[in-house]
Amino acid sequence: MAGVLCKCTPKRNSYGFNELLFGVRKGRNGFRTQRNVSTIVLPPLLKKKFFKWKSVMGKNSPVFSMDARERSKSLILKSSKQKRVPVFVMMPADSFSIDTLGTIRIKRLKALSASLKALKAAGVHGVAVEVWWGVVEHTSPYSYDWSLYEELFKMVSEAGLKLHIALCFHSNARLSSQHKGSVSLPLWIQKIGAIDRDIFYRDRSGNFCDDYLTLGVDELPLFCGRTALQCYEDFIFSFLDKFDLLIGHVIEEISVGLGPAGELRYPAHPSADGRWRFPGIGEFQCYDKYMMEDLKIAASQEGKPQWGENGPQDVGSYKSSPSGVPFFEAGHKSFLSDYGHFFLEWYSGKLIHHADAILGKVADMLKKYQQDDKTSVLLVAKIGAIHWWYHTLAHAAELTAGYYNTAQRDGYDPLALVLFRHGAALHLSCLEMRDRDTPPGYFCSPEGLLQQLQAVSKRRTISLTGRNCVDRCDKVFQSFPLNGVLVFFTLYFVVVRNQNFSRYVRFNTMQAIVLDILLIFPDLLERSFNPKDGIGLDLMMSLDSTVFLFLLVSLIYGSYSCALGQVPRLPIVAEAAERQVL
């Protein structure tokens, strides 16, 4: 392809699409559902949250394992058995920066090293890291540069922490605020896309989404002689070859990106450019020429070539509600019609085939690690938590995302069968959400979605994992103006100055307020001076680390003292608090 530097070699590592069959035997114990997912907010040093990952299989459901996985001590099963949930910290997206030579490097190495050691001391089990296709194979095909992740993984390992790896074949450039920590697709892929825009998803209005390659090119050799699936396969093989000694020892879980945001779905709800807003139903993403060609072939095989001429009609727009949209209501032109069934089977089937092809190859590569307890690693596939309009007949938002799940059909069962066949776990990210917390009138049901996935996981004997929503609590808090000031004055006048509370409660509350005030100063200094390098950056990192360690020690000491019924007196803080408590 013109304009693309190609370093293709005549021979490549090949893994076929052979189906892996595993023997099935019943596990020893069932595991209780755990839904109380907490989020711990770190100081500005890391500005990230802790997410507790867990098994959410049914209370008395038998857990099955597949062949060599029978002896696997995966993180999820181990944590359930021991009645404790390991805490993993997500590495911030803006942890990397590009230097003057165009090389991506880790920012603030000294601060990161100190933070990792502090996290280990605090009982954190490990770190979740996104490994980006656009970083490693950035310049040209087959040119893999793992130096960034070699350095990072070494630091994590030396700190005594474990790793959850997410292999990312998507771009987050549209989602990253002010492009901080944004990663695009590889440069050589972008050059091909500049010539042939149809390698990306397209909606019926002609808008392209370049966050992920369209499923229509999965088996087309458009990328310097390789198909999209072969590009993903070669990247995964290179990763496993490079970090072979860490698999199962340091790396306990590998999540394979299967679509936008790493989730197996279509980009039907693009919020970054304003086309979609919650709770819109979204739009079907099948109008690039390669998907349309595939649709025509499927329609001809069905004996209805006219069905392949275009996508569904009367489907509303991104921000529509399903009410009044003919395709999502009962009628002869709706999703319940013969055409509707054909189209949705094809549309969702493309996703299922995509997952089957990639997970099959990864499972084949991981077979050698699963034969030993000490090197076993958990394979994970993520899906989107599309819970709005769940309590409607059509489940319109799920249909546009590629999940053929309606009030009359279980659309997640075919996916569960694929995961079972390849020994993979299913991941969902809305475990803490309750129906009562969702806006009324939009028929949301995160609980209903979770219950459905629990049922299908139990039926197909696969593990169901997940985490809490990343930003939900913060967004609610930050939606109120002057929220920090309101909280400060509420605690000060309602608790600290209220004689109805014991002095013990008022004094400890005032100490917490003083600690919160202390956090303001490092942030103010950083915003005022914003040092980029040199001694200024070193001083700022030292200050951040000192404040963080002081807060950590204060938290441990304060919690321990309160547990013993004693009054903790924190250095510096206690004297300031004493003056305010009458």
C-alpha positions as CSV (number, residue, x, y, z in Angstrom):
1,M,0.0,0.0,0.0
2,A,1.4,3.4,-1.0
3,G,2.8,5.6,1.7
4,V,3.2,2.7,4.2
5,L,6.6,1.4,5.3
6,C,6.3,-2.4,5.2
7,K,8.7,-4.7,7.0
8,C,6.8,-7.9,6.3
9,T,8.7,-11.1,6.5
10,P,7.9,-14.1,4.3
11,K,7.1,-16.3,7.3
12,R,4.9,-15.5,10.3
13,N,3.8,-17.4,13.3
14,S,0.4,-19.0,12.5
15,Y,-2.3,-20.2,14.7
16,G,-5.4,-21.6,13.0
17,F,-9.0,-21.3,13.9
18,N,-9.2,-24.8,15.3
19,E,-11.8,-25.2,18.0
20,L,-10.4,-26.1,21.4
21,L,-12.3,-28.8,23.2
22,F,-11.8,-29.2,27.0
23,G,-12.9,-31.9,29.2
24,V,-15.4,-30.7,31.9
25,R,-15.4,-31.8,35.5
26,K,-17.2,-30.3,38.4
27,G,-15.2,-28.2,40.8
28,R,-15.2,-28.8,44.5
29,N,-17.0,-25.7,45.8
30,G,-19.5,-23.1,44.8
31,F,-18.8,-19.5,45.4
32,R,-20.9,-16.8,47.0
33,T,-21.9,-13.8,45.0
34,Q,-20.0,-10.6,46.1
35,R,-21.5,-7.3,45.0
36,N,-20.2,-4.7,47.5
37,V,-17.5,-3.2,45.3
38,S,-15.7,-0.3,47.0
39,T,-13.5,2.4,45.5
40,I,-10.6,3.8,47.3
41,V,-9.4,7.2,46.0
42,L,-5.7,7.9,46.2
43,P,-4.1,11.3,46.8
44,P,-3.2,13.5,43.8
45,L,0.1,11.6,43.5
46,L,-1.6,8.8,41.6
47,K,-5.1,10.3,41.1
48,K,-6.5,6.9,40.5
49,K,-8.9,4.4,42.1
50,F,-8.7,0.9,43.5
51,F,-11.1,-1.5,42.0
52,K,-11.9,-4.8,43.7
53,W,-12.3,-7.5,41.1
54,K,-14.2,-10.6,42.0
55,S,-16.1,-13.7,41.0
56,V,-19.8,-13.1,40.8
57,M,-21.0,-16.7,40.2
58,G,-24.2,-17.7,41.8
59,K,-24.3,-18.5,45.5
60,N,-24.6,-22.3,45.2
61,S,-23.5,-22.6,41.6
62,P,-21.0,-25.4,40.9
63,V,-17.7,-24.1,39.4
64,F,-16.4,-26.1,36.5
65,S,-13.0,-26.0,35.0
66,M,-11.6,-27.0,31.6
67,D,-8.8,-29.6,31.3
68,A,-5.5,-28.0,32.4
69,R,-7.4,-25.2,34.0
70,E,-8.7,-27.7,36.6
71,R,-5.6,-27.1,38.6
72,S,-5.4,-23.3,37.8
73,K,-5.2,-21.1,40.8
74,S,-6.6,-18.1,39.1
75,L,-7.0,-14.9,41.0
76,I,-10.8,-15.0,40.9
77,L,-11.3,-18.5,42.2
78,K,-8.5,-18.1,44.8
79,S,-10.0,-14.9,46.1
80,S,-13.4,-16.4,46.5
81,K,-12.1,-19.5,48.2
82,Q,-10.1,-17.4,50.7
83,K,-13.1,-15.0,51.3
84,R,-11.0,-12.0,50.4
85,V,-10.8,-9.7,47.4
86,P,-7.3,-8.7,46.2
87,V,-7.1,-5.0,45.3
88,F,-5.7,-3.9,42.0
89,V,-4.8,-0.3,41.1
90,M,-5.4,0.8,37.5
91,M,-2.3,2.5,36.0
92,P,-3.4,6.1,35.0
93,A,-3.7,6.6,31.2
94,D,-1.4,9.6,31.4
95,S,1.5,7.8,33.0
96,F,3.4,8.0,29.7
97,S,4.7,10.9,27.7
98,I,6.5,11.5,24.4
99,D,10.0,13.0,24.6
100,T,11.6,15.3,22.0
101,L,12.8,12.3,19.9
102,G,9.2,10.9,19.7
103,T,10.0,8.1,22.2
104,I,7.3,7.2,24.7
105,R,8.6,7.1,28.2
106,I,7.3,6.7,31.7
107,K,6.7,10.0,33.5
108,R,8.0,10.6,37.0
109,L,9.9,7.3,37.4
110,K,11.0,8.1,41.0
111,A,7.5,9.0,42.1
112,L,6.1,5.9,40.4
113,S,8.7,3.6,42.1
114,A,7.9,5.1,45.5
115,S,4.2,4.8,44.9
116,L,4.4,1.1,43.9
117,K,6.3,0.3,47.1
118,A,3.8,2.3,49.2
119,L,0.9,0.4,47.6
120,K,2.6,-2.9,48.4
121,A,3.0,-1.8,52.0
122,A,-0.7,-0.9,52.1
123,G,-1.7,-4.4,51.1
124,V,-2.5,-3.8,47.4
125,H,-2.1,-7.0,45.4
126,G,-1.2,-5.7,42.0
127,V,-1.5,-3.2,39.2
128,A,-3.7,-3.3,36.1
129,V,-1.8,-2.1,33.0
130,E,-3.1,-1.4,29.5
131,V,-0.7,-2.6,26.8
132,W,-1.4,-0.6,23.7
133,W,-1.0,-1.8,20.1
134,G,-0.5,1.8,19.1
135,V,2.5,2.1,21.3
136,V,4.3,-1.2,20.7
137,E,3.9,-1.5,16.9
138,H,3.6,2.2,16.3
139,T,5.8,2.9,13.3
140,S,5.7,-0.1,11.0
141,P,4.3,-3.6,10.9
142,Y,6.3,-6.3,12.7
143,S,8.3,-3.6,14.4
144,Y,7.5,-4.3,18.1
145,D,9.1,-2.0,20.7
146,W,8.5,-3.5,24.2
147,S,11.0,-1.3,26.1
148,L,8.4,0.8,27.8
149,Y,6.6,-2.2,29.2
150,E,9.8,-4.0,30.1
151,E,10.8,-1.1,32.3
152,L,7.3,-0.8,33.8
153,F,6.9,-4.5,34.5
154,K,10.3,-4.7,36.1
155,M,9.4,-1.9,38.5
156,V,6.1,-3.6,39.4
157,S,7.8,-7.0,39.9
158,E,10.5,-5.5,42.1
159,A,7.9,-3.9,44.2
160,G,6.4,-7.3,44.9
161,L,3.1,-6.6,43.0
162,K,1.2,-8.7,40.5
163,L,-0.1,-7.7,37.1
164,H,-3.4,-7.7,35.3
165,I,-2.7,-7.0,31.6
166,A,-5.2,-5.6,29.1
167,L,-4.1,-6.0,25.5
168,C,-5.6,-2.9,23.8
169,F,-6.2,-2.9,20.0
170,H,-8.3,0.2,20.1
171,S,-7.7,3.9,20.4
172,N,-8.7,6.1,23.4
173,A,-7.8,9.4,21.7
174,R,-11.5,10.5,21.5
175,L,-12.1,9.6,25.2
176,S,-9.1,11.1,26.9
177,S,-9.8,14.5,28.4
178,Q,-7.7,17.1,26.6
179,H,-5.8,14.2,24.9
180,K,-3.9,13.5,28.1
181,G,-2.7,9.9,28.0
182,S,-4.3,9.4,24.6
183,V,-3.2,6.5,22.4
184,S,-4.1,6.2,18.8
185,L,-4.0,3.1,16.5
186,P,-0.5,2.4,15.0
187,L,0.8,5.0,12.6
188,W,1.0,2.6,9.8
189,I,-2.6,1.6,10.3
190,Q,-3.6,5.2,10.2
191,K,-1.8,5.7,6.9
192,I,-3.8,2.8,5.4
193,G,-6.9,4.3,6.9
194,A,-6.2,7.6,5.3
195,I,-6.3,5.9,1.9
196,D,-9.1,3.4,2.6
197,R,-11.5,4.9,5.3
198,D,-13.7,1.8,5.1
199,I,-11.3,-0.2,7.3
200,F,-13.1,1.7,10.1
201,Y,-16.7,1.5,11.3
202,R,-19.2,3.6,9.5
203,D,-22.8,4.6,10.4
204,R,-25.6,5.2,7.9
205,S,-24.9,8.9,7.8
206,G,-21.3,8.3,6.6
207,N,-19.6,9.1,9.9
208,F,-16.5,7.0,10.6
209,C,-15.3,5.7,13.9
210,D,-11.5,5.1,13.8
211,D,-11.2,3.7,17.4
212,Y,-11.1,0.1,16.2
213,L,-10.9,-1.7,12.9
214,T,-14.3,-2.8,11.4
215,L,-15.1,-6.5,11.7
216,G,-15.4,-6.5,7.9
217,V,-11.6,-6.6,7.5
218,D,-11.1,-9.4,10.0
219,E,-10.2,-11.8,7.2
220,L,-9.1,-9.5,4.4
221,P,-5.3,-9.1,3.8
222,L,-5.4,-5.3,3.6
223,F,-2.5,-4.6,6.1
224,C,0.7,-5.3,4.3
225,G,-0.5,-8.7,3.3
226,R,-2.0,-9.5,6.7
227,T,-5.6,-9.7,7.8
228,A,-6.7,-7.8,10.9
229,L,-6.9,-11.0,12.8
230,Q,-3.4,-11.9,11.9
231,C,-2.2,-8.5,13.1
232,Y,-3.8,-9.1,16.5
233,E,-2.4,-12.7,16.6
234,D,1.2,-11.6,15.8
235,F,1.0,-8.9,18.5
236,I,-0.2,-11.3,21.1
237,F,2.4,-13.9,20.2
238,S,5.2,-11.2,20.4
239,F,3.9,-10.2,23.9
240,L,3.8,-13.7,25.2
241,D,7.3,-14.4,23.8
242,K,8.8,-11.2,25.3
243,F,7.3,-11.7,28.8
244,D,7.3,-15.5,28.9
245,L,9.0,-15.7,32.3
246,L,6.4,-13.4,33.9
247,I,3.3,-15.3,32.7
248,G,1.7,-17.0,35.7
249,H,4.2,-15.6,38.2
250,V,3.8,-11.9,37.9
251,I,1.1,-11.7,35.2
252,E,-2.0,-13.4,36.6
253,E,-4.6,-12.2,34.1
254,I,-4.7,-11.3,30.4
255,S,-7.6,-9.5,29.0
256,V,-7.8,-9.4,25.2
257,G,-9.3,-6.3,23.6
258,L,-12.1,-7.2,21.3
259,G,-13.5,-3.9,20.3
260,P,-13.9,-0.2,21.3
261,A,-12.7,0.4,24.8
262,G,-11.5,-3.2,24.8
263,E,-15.1,-4.5,24.9
264,L,-16.7,-6.9,22.5
265,R,-19.3,-4.5,20.9
266,Y,-19.9,-2.1,18.1
267,P,-19.2,1.7,18.7
268,A,-22.9,2.3,18.7
269,H,-22.8,5.0,21.4
270,P,-20.1,7.5,20.5
271,S,-20.3,10.2,23.2
272,A,-16.9,11.9,22.6
273,D,-18.1,13.9,19.5
274,G,-21.6,14.6,20.8
275,R,-23.4,12.3,18.4
276,W,-24.8,10.2,21.2
277,R,-25.9,11.1,24.7
278,F,-27.3,8.9,27.4
279,P,-29.9,7.3,27.2
280,G,-30.0,7.3,23.4
281,I,-30.5,3.9,21.7
282,G,-27.5,4.5,19.4
283,E,-27.1,3.5,15.8
284,F,-26.1,0.3,13.9
285,Q,-22.4,0.4,12.7
286,C,-22.4,-1.7,9.5
287,Y,-22.2,0.7,6.6
288,D,-18.5,0.5,5.7
289,K,-18.1,-1.2,2.3
290,Y,-16.6,-4.4,3.7
291,M,-19.5,-5.0,6.2
292,M,-22.0,-4.2,3.5
293,E,-20.4,-6.7,1.1
294,D,-20.6,-9.3,3.9
295,L,-24.2,-8.5,4.5
296,K,-25.0,-9.0,0.8
297,I,-23.4,-12.4,0.8
298,A,-25.3,-13.4,3.9
299,A,-28.6,-12.2,2.3
300,S,-28.0,-14.1,-0.9
301,Q,-27.2,-17.3,1.1
302,E,-30.5,-16.7,2.9
303,G,-32.3,-16.6,-0.5
304,K,-33.3,-12.9,0.1
305,P,-30.8,-10.8,-1.8
306,Q,-32.9,-7.7,-1.3
307,W,-32.1,-7.9,2.4
308,G,-28.5,-7.1,1.7
309,E,-29.1,-3.9,-0.2
310,N,-29.1,-1.7,3.0
311,G,-29.3,-1.8,6.7
312,P,-32.5,-1.6,8.8
313,Q,-34.9,1.3,8.1
314,D,-36.9,3.4,10.6
315,V,-34.3,2.9,13.4
316,G,-34.2,6.4,14.8
317,S,-31.0,8.2,15.6
318,Y,-28.3,8.1,18.2
319,K,-30.2,10.1,20.8
320,S,-33.6,8.6,20.1
321,S,-35.6,6.6,22.7
322,P,-37.1,3.3,21.4
323,S,-40.7,4.6,21.8
324,G,-42.1,5.6,18.4
325,V,-39.2,4.0,16.5
326,P,-40.8,1.3,14.2
327,F,-37.9,-1.1,14.1
328,F,-37.8,-1.4,17.9
329,E,-41.6,-1.8,18.4
330,A,-43.9,-4.7,17.6
331,G,-44.8,-4.6,13.8
332,H,-44.2,-6.2,10.4
333,K,-41.1,-4.1,9.9
334,S,-39.7,-4.4,13.4
335,F,-36.9,-6.5,14.9
336,L,-39.5,-9.3,15.3
337,S,-40.0,-9.6,11.6
338,D,-38.2,-12.2,9.4
339,Y,-35.9,-9.5,8.1
340,G,-35.2,-8.2,11.6
341,H,-34.3,-11.6,12.8
342,F,-32.0,-12.2,9.8
343,F,-30.2,-8.8,10.2
344,L,-29.7,-9.1,14.0
345,E,-28.5,-12.7,13.7
346,W,-25.9,-11.5,11.1
347,Y,-25.0,-8.3,13.0
348,S,-24.4,-10.1,16.4
349,G,-23.0,-13.1,14.7
350,K,-20.1,-11.1,13.3
351,L,-19.2,-10.1,16.9
352,I,-19.4,-13.7,18.1
353,H,-17.2,-14.9,15.2
354,H,-14.7,-12.2,16.0
355,A,-14.4,-13.2,19.6
356,D,-14.3,-16.9,18.7
357,A,-11.4,-16.4,16.3
358,I,-9.2,-14.2,18.6
359,L,-9.9,-16.1,21.9
360,G,-9.3,-19.4,20.1
361,K,-5.8,-18.3,19.0
362,V,-5.0,-16.9,22.4
363,A,-6.2,-20.0,24.2
364,D,-4.0,-22.1,21.9
365,M,-1.0,-19.9,22.8
366,L,-1.7,-20.1,26.5
367,K,-2.1,-23.9,26.6
368,K,1.6,-24.5,27.6
369,Y,1.1,-22.2,30.7
370,Q,-2.1,-23.8,31.8
371,Q,-0.5,-27.2,32.3
372,D,1.1,-26.1,35.6
373,D,-0.4,-24.4,38.7
374,K,2.5,-22.1,39.0
375,T,2.2,-20.6,35.5
376,S,-1.6,-20.6,35.0
377,V,-3.1,-17.4,33.8
378,L,-6.7,-16.3,33.5
379,L,-8.0,-15.3,30.0
380,V,-10.7,-12.6,30.1
381,A,-13.1,-11.1,27.6
382,K,-14.9,-7.8,28.3
383,I,-18.4,-6.8,27.2
384,G,-20.2,-3.5,27.5
385,A,-22.6,-2.8,30.4
386,I,-25.5,-1.6,28.2
387,H,-28.3,-1.5,30.9
388,W,-30.5,1.3,29.7
389,W,-33.8,0.4,28.0
390,Y,-33.3,-3.1,29.5
391,H,-36.9,-3.3,30.7
392,T,-38.3,-2.9,27.2
393,L,-39.3,-5.4,24.6
394,A,-36.5,-4.8,22.2
395,H,-33.5,-3.8,24.4
396,A,-32.7,-1.3,21.6
397,A,-29.4,0.0,23.1
398,E,-28.1,-3.5,23.3
399,L,-29.2,-4.4,19.7
400,T,-27.3,-1.5,18.2
401,A,-24.2,-2.5,20.3
402,G,-24.4,-6.0,18.8
403,Y,-26.0,-7.9,21.6
404,Y,-29.1,-9.7,20.1
405,N,-30.7,-9.7,23.6
406,T,-34.4,-9.0,23.9
407,A,-37.2,-9.8,26.3
408,Q,-37.8,-13.0,24.2
409,R,-34.2,-14.0,23.5
410,D,-31.0,-14.5,25.6
411,G,-28.4,-12.8,23.5
412,Y,-25.5,-13.5,25.8
413,D,-25.7,-17.3,25.7
414,P,-23.9,-17.7,22.3
415,L,-21.0,-15.6,23.7
416,A,-20.9,-17.7,26.8
417,L,-20.6,-20.9,24.7
418,V,-17.6,-19.4,23.0
419,L,-15.9,-18.4,26.3
420,F,-16.6,-21.9,27.7
421,R,-15.0,-23.5,24.6
422,H,-11.8,-21.4,25.1
423,G,-11.7,-21.4,28.9
424,A,-12.2,-17.7,29.2
425,A,-13.9,-15.6,31.8
426,L,-16.6,-12.9,31.1
427,H,-16.0,-9.4,32.4
428,L,-18.6,-6.8,33.2
429,S,-18.1,-3.3,34.6
430,C,-21.2,-2.2,36.5
431,L,-21.2,-4.5,39.6
432,E,-22.0,-1.9,42.2
433,M,-24.9,-0.3,40.3
434,R,-28.5,-0.6,41.6
435,D,-31.7,-0.1,39.6
436,R,-32.9,2.5,42.1
437,D,-29.8,4.7,41.5
438,T,-30.6,5.0,37.7
439,P,-32.6,7.8,36.2
440,P,-36.4,7.1,36.1
441,G,-38.1,6.7,32.8
442,Y,-35.2,5.1,30.9
443,F,-36.1,1.5,32.0
444,C,-32.5,0.9,33.2
445,S,-31.6,-2.3,35.0
446,P,-28.0,-2.9,35.7
447,E,-29.2,-5.5,38.3
448,G,-31.2,-7.3,35.7
449,L,-28.3,-7.4,33.3
450,L,-26.0,-8.8,36.0
451,Q,-28.6,-11.4,37.1
452,Q,-28.9,-12.5,33.4
453,L,-25.2,-12.8,33.0
454,Q,-24.9,-14.7,36.3
455,A,-27.5,-17.2,35.1
456,V,-25.9,-17.7,31.7
457,S,-22.5,-18.1,33.4
458,K,-23.8,-20.7,35.7
459,R,-25.5,-22.5,32.9
460,R,-22.4,-22.5,30.7
461,T,-20.0,-23.0,33.6
462,I,-17.8,-20.0,33.0
463,S,-16.4,-17.5,35.5
464,L,-18.0,-14.0,35.6
465,T,-15.7,-11.3,36.7
466,G,-16.0,-7.5,36.9
467,R,-15.4,-4.2,38.6
468,N,-17.3,-1.1,39.6
469,C,-18.0,1.7,37.2
470,V,-14.9,3.9,36.8
471,D,-16.3,7.4,37.1
472,R,-19.9,7.0,38.4
473,C,-19.4,8.2,42.0
474,D,-17.0,11.0,41.1
475,K,-19.4,12.3,38.4
476,V,-22.3,12.4,40.9
477,F,-20.1,14.3,43.4
478,Q,-18.5,16.6,40.9
479,S,-21.9,17.5,39.4
480,F,-22.6,19.8,42.4
481,P,-20.9,23.2,42.4
482,L,-18.6,24.0,45.3
483,N,-19.0,20.5,46.5
484,G,-15.8,20.5,48.5
485,V,-16.7,23.7,50.3
486,L,-20.1,22.4,51.1
487,V,-18.7,19.2,52.6
488,F,-16.1,21.2,54.6
489,F,-18.7,23.5,56.2
490,T,-21.2,20.7,56.7
491,L,-18.6,18.6,58.7
492,Y,-17.3,21.7,60.5
493,F,-20.6,23.2,61.7
494,V,-22.8,20.1,61.9
495,V,-20.2,17.8,63.5
496,V,-17.1,19.6,64.9
497,R,-19.1,22.5,66.5
498,N,-22.0,20.3,67.5
499,Q,-21.9,19.6,71.3
500,N,-24.4,16.8,70.9
501,F,-21.6,14.7,69.5
502,S,-18.9,13.2,71.7
503,R,-15.5,14.9,71.8
504,Y,-14.1,11.7,70.4
505,V,-16.1,12.0,67.2
506,R,-15.6,15.8,66.9
507,F,-11.9,15.6,67.4
508,N,-11.4,12.8,64.9
509,T,-13.6,14.6,62.3
510,M,-11.5,17.8,62.7
511,Q,-8.3,15.8,62.2
512,A,-9.8,14.4,59.0
513,I,-10.6,17.9,57.8
514,V,-7.1,19.2,58.6
515,L,-5.6,16.2,56.6
516,D,-7.9,17.2,53.7
517,I,-6.6,20.8,53.8
518,L,-3.0,19.6,53.7
519,L,-3.7,18.0,50.4
520,I,-4.5,21.4,48.9
521,F,-0.9,22.7,49.1
522,P,0.9,20.2,46.9
523,D,-1.8,20.6,44.3
524,L,-1.5,24.4,44.4
525,L,2.3,24.3,44.1
526,E,2.0,21.9,41.1
527,R,-0.6,24.0,39.4
528,S,1.4,27.2,40.0
529,F,4.9,26.1,38.9
530,N,4.1,22.9,36.9
531,P,7.8,21.8,36.7
532,K,8.6,19.6,33.6
533,D,12.0,18.4,34.5
534,G,15.2,19.1,36.5
535,I,15.4,19.9,40.2
536,G,11.9,21.4,40.2
537,L,10.3,18.1,39.1
538,D,12.4,16.2,41.7
539,L,11.3,18.5,44.5
540,M,7.7,18.2,43.5
541,M,7.9,14.4,43.3
542,S,9.6,14.3,46.7
543,L,6.8,16.5,48.1
544,D,4.0,14.3,46.6
545,S,5.7,11.2,47.9
546,T,6.1,12.6,51.4
547,V,2.5,13.7,51.6
548,F,1.3,10.4,50.4
549,L,3.4,8.4,52.9
550,F,2.3,10.7,55.7
551,L,-1.4,10.2,54.8
552,L,-0.9,6.4,54.5
553,V,0.8,6.2,57.9
554,S,-1.9,8.5,59.4
555,L,-4.6,6.3,58.0
556,I,-3.1,3.1,59.4
557,Y,-2.3,4.6,62.8
558,G,-5.7,6.3,63.1
559,S,-7.7,3.2,62.1
560,Y,-5.7,1.0,64.5
561,S,-6.2,3.4,67.4
562,C,-9.9,3.8,66.8
563,A,-10.2,0.0,66.6
564,L,-8.7,-0.2,70.1
565,G,-11.0,2.6,71.3
566,Q,-8.1,5.0,71.7
567,V,-7.9,8.6,70.5
568,P,-5.3,8.9,67.8
569,R,-3.2,12.1,67.9
570,L,-1.6,12.7,64.5
571,P,1.6,14.7,64.4
572,I,1.0,18.4,63.4
573,V,-2.7,17.6,62.7
574,A,-3.7,17.0,66.3
575,E,-2.6,20.4,67.6
576,A,-4.5,22.2,64.8
577,A,-7.6,20.1,65.5
578,E,-7.4,20.7,69.2
579,R,-7.8,24.4,68.8
580,Q,-11.1,24.0,66.9
581,V,-12.8,21.5,69.3
582,L,-14.4,23.2,72.2
